[in-house]
Amino acid sequence: MSMGILQGIFKARDKPKDVLGGSRYSFFFGSTTAGKPVNEHTAMQMTAVYSCVRILSETLAGLPLHVYRYNDLGGKEKHLAHPLYKLLHDEPNPEMTSFAFRETLMSHLLLWGNAYAQIIRNARGEVVALYPLMPNKMTVDRDSAGRLFYLYQRSSEDNPSLGKDSHVYLAPPDVLHIPGLGFDGLVGYSPIAMAKNAVGLAIATEEYGAKFFANGAAPGGVLEHPGTIKDPQKIKESWNAAYQGSGNAHRVAVLEEGMKYQTIGISPEQAQFLETRKFQINEIARIFRVPPHMLADLEKSSFSNIEQQSLEFVKYTLDPWVVRWEQSMCRALLMESEKLKVFIKFNVDGLLRGDYVSRMNGYATARQNGWMSANDIRELENLDRIPAELGGDLYLINGAMTKLQDAGAFANIQETEETE
């Protein structure tokens, strides 16, 4: 009875879909009010979009990624013997490094709103390889019983593990799916599609600037002649040949027979062209939540606040993506029997470290108060461990510290009361 009710609920739900982009429906509404078509590929030609995608992809791909397990002491330790450790830390498949694999999937996630990878398992159900899949070729749907399935449109450049069929059916255990922000929790929406007008305006302003310099130093003007010109086209072609193009800018023009040049266009400064381009760069940085100083915009940055902005980048921008990755990998790659004992985690401590002096002062405080050993500190600084017989694992405290009741005047008061 309960299964029938659940199946009815699943049938009643709409299948996961992304009508604005991110699945096979990619950019059905790709045109923008700025008149420029926007999709994942044209958006990457915009320098700000390319920079944001590159920053986030390379940063996440460069983070240390480890498989951990809980030990009997209540702590955690790296699970080097786990089959997933080498795949995630070194080589997810024979064709890619871990950095390239994560960089590829993260770029898919930022552009299409979804990242997919095919999971190859052995007879025991253990993961032996992971291969990236293109999001624009993937469709997520439900069957008649309400169960999720993935339908992938294979092409010649895809890996041979998919077989030779043009359409490949993949069950959920065969797919690592990392969804971005979405309205149904199953398929993410493309950030580029959602912000297509902002990206389209940025592309339009960039193209306008390129055409401005291509047309010459003084575009949009007219040549005035006091009389009648027999062949105006010839004069126009002669003028363009001599003065059009950025290579001919600032050349001295020679006008004959009383001819005058009259500018009719407005300058980019008057049209606030440069301000518009700068605002659109900040607008795209806002879409991806990347600090402007990481896009080489230092107008509102200083030496004193860049470090704080970098910490905020890790906390508010990178950390949510890290959590998406960690939870998706734990859900899809770990077997049910080990999910309570094993977990997958990125290490972002290296990005949160301050300058050298601040780190040393922090280590000194931790060492003197007994909650870090010398080897704990050396591991954080990527230094060799001190052998245990030399005291590298000892936890020490300052010998001058004592209880308040045993210090100074309090100790004298206690002795007087005991005497009486």
VMD Tcl script that draws the C-alpha trace (Angstrom):
set ca {
  {0.00 0.00 0.00}
  {2.74 2.49 1.01}
  {4.75 1.78 -2.15}
  {1.71 2.52 -4.30}
  {1.24 5.86 -2.56}
  {4.92 6.76 -3.05}
  {4.82 5.80 -6.71}
  {1.75 7.96 -7.16}
  {3.55 10.91 -5.60}
  {6.57 10.42 -7.87}
  {4.34 10.14 -10.95}
  {2.57 13.32 -9.98}
  {5.84 15.24 -9.74}
  {7.18 16.91 -12.84}
  {10.29 15.35 -14.26}
  {13.49 17.27 -13.50}
  {14.13 19.80 -16.20}
  {15.96 23.04 -16.85}
  {14.01 25.15 -19.29}
  {16.50 28.02 -19.29}
  {19.65 26.01 -19.77}
  {21.81 23.32 -18.30}
  {20.29 20.21 -19.91}
  {19.35 19.45 -23.52}
  {17.05 22.50 -23.36}
  {20.20 24.61 -23.22}
  {19.44 28.24 -24.03}
  {16.05 27.90 -25.63}
  {15.79 31.55 -24.57}
  {19.35 32.40 -25.59}
  {18.65 35.80 -27.20}
  {19.07 38.86 -25.00}
  {17.73 42.40 -24.87}
  {21.19 43.61 -25.88}
  {20.76 41.76 -29.17}
  {23.60 39.31 -28.56}
  {23.06 35.54 -28.42}
  {24.38 34.11 -25.16}
  {25.25 30.50 -24.51}
  {27.96 28.66 -22.61}
  {30.45 29.02 -25.45}
  {29.87 32.68 -26.35}
  {29.88 33.59 -22.65}
  {33.39 32.14 -22.26}
  {34.60 34.61 -24.91}
  {33.84 37.36 -22.42}
  {37.00 37.93 -20.38}
  {35.20 38.41 -17.05}
  {33.24 35.16 -17.43}
  {36.37 33.28 -18.49}
  {38.28 34.68 -15.50}
  {35.56 33.78 -12.98}
  {35.20 30.24 -14.33}
  {38.96 29.78 -14.41}
  {39.48 31.12 -10.87}
  {36.83 28.90 -9.29}
  {37.71 25.81 -11.35}
  {41.44 25.99 -10.76}
  {41.04 26.81 -7.08}
  {38.78 23.84 -6.37}
  {40.87 21.53 -8.56}
  {44.02 22.51 -6.66}
  {42.63 21.77 -3.18}
  {43.93 18.60 -1.48}
  {41.20 15.93 -1.64}
  {41.38 12.94 0.71}
  {39.31 9.99 1.85}
  {39.09 9.78 5.65}
  {37.80 7.27 8.17}
  {36.90 7.56 11.85}
  {39.30 5.73 14.16}
  {38.67 4.05 17.50}
  {39.92 7.11 19.41}
  {37.11 9.32 18.13}
  {39.33 11.15 15.65}
  {39.85 10.81 11.91}
  {42.70 9.60 9.75}
  {43.44 9.34 6.04}
  {42.17 6.08 4.58}
  {45.03 5.40 2.19}
  {43.94 1.82 1.53}
  {40.48 2.79 0.31}
  {39.96 2.23 -3.47}
  {38.64 5.79 -3.87}
  {41.73 7.44 -2.40}
  {43.95 7.04 -5.47}
  {41.08 7.87 -7.84}
  {40.19 11.16 -6.17}
  {43.67 12.18 -5.09}
  {45.68 11.15 -8.18}
  {43.96 9.61 -11.23}
  {40.19 9.23 -11.64}
  {40.78 7.44 -14.95}
  {43.78 6.44 -17.09}
  {43.39 9.55 -19.27}
  {43.20 12.36 -16.68}
  {44.80 13.66 -13.53}
  {42.71 14.53 -10.53}
  {43.31 18.24 -11.16}
  {42.13 18.07 -14.78}
  {39.09 15.98 -13.84}
  {37.92 18.35 -11.11}
  {38.71 21.43 -13.19}
  {36.58 20.06 -16.05}
  {33.60 19.16 -13.87}
  {33.76 22.47 -12.01}
  {33.72 24.43 -15.28}
  {30.64 22.43 -16.32}
  {29.01 23.23 -13.01}
  {29.67 26.97 -13.37}
  {28.48 27.21 -16.97}
  {25.69 24.65 -17.24}
  {24.70 24.42 -13.57}
  {25.32 20.64 -13.52}
  {28.35 18.36 -13.55}
  {28.16 14.70 -14.54}
  {30.67 11.85 -14.49}
  {30.22 8.19 -15.41}
  {31.01 5.78 -12.56}
  {32.75 2.52 -13.53}
  {32.46 -0.20 -10.85}
  {33.93 -3.67 -10.44}
  {32.04 -6.84 -9.49}
  {32.17 -5.89 -5.79}
  {30.55 -2.52 -6.46}
  {33.75 -0.56 -5.82}
  {34.49 2.48 -8.00}
  {37.42 1.87 -10.34}
  {37.16 4.90 -12.69}
  {35.35 8.19 -13.23}
  {34.85 9.77 -16.67}
  {33.43 13.30 -17.27}
  {30.20 13.62 -19.27}
  {29.05 16.73 -21.13}
  {26.05 18.39 -19.40}
  {24.47 19.59 -22.66}
  {24.16 15.96 -23.82}
  {22.54 14.69 -20.62}
  {18.81 14.41 -19.89}
  {17.46 13.60 -16.42}
  {14.03 11.98 -16.36}
  {11.77 9.58 -14.45}
  {10.39 6.27 -15.67}
  {6.78 5.11 -15.28}
  {7.50 3.97 -11.72}
  {8.95 7.36 -10.72}
  {12.56 6.20 -10.63}
  {15.27 8.58 -11.83}
  {17.38 7.72 -14.84}
  {19.97 9.52 -16.99}
  {19.89 9.48 -20.79}
  {23.14 10.51 -22.46}
  {23.57 11.34 -26.15}
  {26.89 9.80 -27.04}
  {29.29 11.26 -29.63}
  {32.59 10.13 -31.12}
  {34.73 12.10 -28.66}
  {33.22 10.41 -25.58}
  {35.10 7.67 -23.75}
  {34.68 4.06 -24.99}
  {33.23 2.92 -21.64}
  {29.84 4.31 -22.76}
  {29.58 1.71 -25.52}
  {28.66 2.38 -29.14}
  {24.97 3.28 -28.89}
  {23.99 6.82 -29.79}
  {21.81 7.08 -26.65}
  {23.10 5.53 -23.43}
  {20.81 4.73 -20.50}
  {22.53 5.27 -17.13}
  {21.07 4.36 -13.74}
  {21.70 6.69 -10.74}
  {24.42 4.39 -9.29}
  {26.33 4.85 -12.58}
  {26.42 8.66 -12.47}
  {28.15 11.16 -10.21}
  {25.85 14.16 -10.51}
  {26.76 17.44 -8.82}
  {23.82 19.86 -9.26}
  {24.00 23.60 -8.80}
  {21.21 25.87 -7.63}
  {17.90 24.57 -8.97}
  {14.20 24.76 -8.26}
  {13.57 21.03 -7.86}
  {16.75 20.02 -6.05}
  {17.65 17.52 -8.77}
  {18.79 19.53 -11.79}
  {20.64 22.82 -11.48}
  {19.98 25.96 -13.49}
  {22.67 27.46 -15.67}
  {24.07 30.68 -14.12}
  {24.80 31.93 -17.66}
  {21.18 31.41 -18.75}
  {19.83 33.09 -15.63}
  {22.09 36.13 -16.13}
  {21.97 36.14 -19.94}
  {21.09 39.86 -20.21}
  {24.03 40.90 -18.03}
  {26.41 38.71 -20.04}
  {24.84 39.88 -23.33}
  {25.34 43.53 -22.42}
  {28.97 42.84 -21.50}
  {29.53 41.15 -24.86}
  {27.83 44.04 -26.67}
  {29.96 46.70 -24.95}
  {33.12 44.73 -25.64}
  {32.16 44.41 -29.33}
  {31.35 48.12 -29.47}
  {34.80 48.96 -28.16}
  {36.46 46.69 -30.71}
  {34.49 48.25 -33.57}
  {35.29 51.75 -32.31}
  {39.01 51.18 -32.66}
  {38.55 49.28 -35.92}
  {36.71 52.22 -37.49}
  {39.40 54.72 -36.62}
  {40.24 57.58 -34.33}
  {37.30 59.75 -35.40}
  {34.33 57.56 -36.40}
  {30.87 58.75 -37.26}
  {31.78 61.92 -39.18}
  {30.90 63.62 -42.47}
  {32.95 65.40 -45.13}
  {31.43 68.73 -46.17}
  {32.15 70.17 -49.61}
  {31.06 73.70 -50.64}
  {30.20 72.54 -54.15}
  {28.92 69.47 -55.91}
  {30.98 66.27 -55.87}
  {30.92 64.23 -59.05}
  {32.10 60.97 -57.44}
  {31.41 60.95 -53.66}
  {32.06 57.20 -53.37}
  {35.61 57.64 -54.63}
  {36.31 60.37 -52.05}
  {34.84 58.19 -49.27}
  {37.01 55.23 -50.24}
  {40.09 57.46 -50.46}
  {39.39 58.87 -46.98}
  {38.83 55.43 -45.43}
  {41.98 54.04 -47.04}
  {44.07 56.84 -45.59}
  {42.56 57.35 -42.11}
  {40.36 54.37 -41.10}
  {41.66 51.82 -38.59}
  {43.56 52.13 -35.33}
  {46.86 51.92 -37.23}
  {46.02 55.22 -38.96}
  {44.91 57.06 -35.83}
  {46.24 60.62 -35.30}
  {47.46 61.01 -38.89}
  {47.28 64.50 -40.33}
  {44.37 64.86 -42.76}
  {44.78 67.02 -45.88}
  {41.46 68.47 -47.15}
  {41.22 70.03 -50.62}
  {38.85 72.45 -52.37}
  {37.43 73.90 -49.14}
  {36.34 70.52 -47.82}
  {35.65 70.28 -44.04}
  {35.33 67.31 -41.67}
  {32.44 67.42 -39.19}
  {32.18 64.91 -36.34}
  {28.66 63.66 -35.68}
  {29.36 60.79 -33.29}
  {29.78 61.09 -29.53}
  {32.92 59.96 -27.79}
  {33.00 56.80 -25.65}
  {33.63 58.97 -22.59}
  {30.49 61.01 -23.25}
  {28.47 57.84 -23.66}
  {30.01 56.49 -20.41}
  {31.25 53.56 -22.41}
  {34.17 52.78 -20.12}
  {31.97 53.04 -17.03}
  {29.48 50.64 -18.59}
  {32.19 48.11 -19.34}
  {33.54 48.38 -15.80}
  {30.09 47.95 -14.28}
  {29.40 44.87 -16.40}
  {32.64 43.29 -15.21}
  {31.53 43.84 -11.62}
  {28.09 42.52 -12.54}
  {29.58 39.25 -13.80}
  {31.83 39.04 -10.74}
  {28.64 39.40 -8.67}
  {27.00 36.49 -10.53}
  {29.85 34.14 -9.61}
  {30.48 35.86 -6.25}
  {34.14 36.48 -7.07}
  {35.85 39.51 -5.47}
  {36.62 42.16 -8.12}
  {40.28 42.32 -7.11}
  {40.67 38.71 -8.34}
  {39.62 39.99 -11.79}
  {42.37 42.63 -11.65}
  {39.94 45.39 -10.61}
  {41.76 47.05 -7.72}
  {39.75 50.28 -7.66}
  {38.12 49.55 -4.28}
  {40.84 47.29 -2.90}
  {43.83 48.09 -0.75}
  {46.62 46.22 0.95}
  {44.65 46.21 4.20}
  {41.40 44.73 2.87}
  {42.54 42.32 0.14}
  {43.45 39.66 2.71}
  {40.00 39.95 4.29}
  {38.35 39.76 0.86}
  {40.38 36.64 0.09}
  {39.15 35.00 3.32}
  {35.59 35.96 2.43}
  {36.11 34.38 -0.99}
  {36.93 31.06 0.69}
  {34.10 31.31 3.23}
  {31.23 32.62 1.12}
  {32.17 31.65 -2.46}
  {34.30 28.53 -2.46}
  {32.97 26.75 0.63}
  {29.40 26.22 -0.71}
  {30.85 24.64 -3.86}
  {33.12 22.45 -1.73}
  {30.14 21.23 0.29}
  {28.23 20.40 -2.92}
  {31.15 18.33 -4.15}
  {31.76 16.55 -0.85}
  {28.15 15.56 -0.24}
  {27.58 14.50 -3.87}
  {30.70 12.33 -3.86}
  {29.87 10.73 -0.52}
  {26.33 9.97 -1.69}
  {27.29 8.52 -5.08}
  {30.73 6.94 -4.57}
  {30.63 5.39 -1.10}
  {28.84 2.12 -0.46}
  {25.95 2.16 2.01}
  {27.83 -0.08 4.44}
  {30.68 2.41 4.85}
  {28.95 5.79 4.84}
  {28.93 5.96 8.66}
  {32.67 5.26 8.88}
  {34.22 6.82 5.76}
  {33.90 10.31 4.28}
  {35.46 12.46 1.54}
  {36.71 15.95 2.33}
  {38.63 18.83 0.73}
  {41.29 20.60 2.75}
  {40.89 24.39 2.53}
  {43.22 25.18 5.44}
  {45.95 26.33 3.06}
  {43.68 29.08 1.68}
  {42.73 30.27 5.16}
  {46.26 30.72 6.41}
  {47.37 34.25 7.17}
  {50.80 35.79 6.62}
  {53.95 34.25 8.10}
  {54.09 36.40 11.24}
  {50.42 35.80 12.06}
  {50.82 32.04 11.59}
  {53.87 31.89 13.83}
  {52.13 33.87 16.59}
  {49.14 31.54 16.38}
  {51.34 28.44 16.50}
  {53.21 29.85 19.52}
  {49.94 30.37 21.39}
  {48.73 26.86 20.54}
  {52.06 25.30 21.51}
  {52.32 27.13 24.84}
  {48.75 26.26 25.80}
  {49.17 22.56 25.06}
  {46.67 21.95 22.27}
  {49.22 21.56 19.45}
  {52.45 19.58 19.38}
  {55.56 20.40 17.39}
  {54.62 17.80 14.79}
  {51.08 19.17 14.49}
  {52.56 22.54 13.56}
  {55.20 21.09 11.24}
  {52.57 19.14 9.29}
  {50.61 22.34 8.67}
  {53.79 23.97 7.36}
  {54.68 20.92 5.19}
  {57.81 20.19 7.23}
  {59.23 16.78 8.18}
  {58.09 15.33 11.50}
  {60.34 15.31 14.55}
  {60.86 11.71 15.80}
  {58.69 10.79 18.77}
  {61.75 9.92 20.87}
  {62.91 13.53 20.48}
  {59.61 14.91 21.80}
  {57.91 15.82 18.54}
  {54.52 14.53 19.70}
  {54.59 16.01 23.22}
  {51.90 18.47 24.30}
  {53.42 21.09 26.65}
  {52.09 23.91 28.81}
  {53.75 26.94 30.36}
  {55.24 25.86 33.71}
  {54.58 29.26 35.32}
  {50.82 28.82 35.11}
  {49.09 27.88 38.38}
  {45.66 27.83 39.93}
  {44.24 31.15 41.08}
  {43.77 29.91 44.66}
  {47.47 29.09 44.88}
  {48.72 32.46 43.61}
  {49.79 35.61 45.50}
  {47.59 37.05 48.22}
  {45.01 34.29 47.77}
  {47.57 31.71 48.89}
  {48.38 33.75 52.06}
  {44.70 34.06 52.96}
  {44.22 30.32 52.62}
  {47.25 29.59 54.84}
  {45.96 32.00 57.57}
  {42.55 30.35 57.61}
  {44.11 26.89 57.92}
  {46.30 28.07 60.84}
  {43.34 29.47 62.78}
}
mol new
graphics top color blue
foreach p $ca { graphics top sphere $p radius 0.5 }
foreach p [lrange $ca 0 end-1] q [lrange $ca 1 end] { graphics top cylinder $p $q radius 0.2 }
display resetview
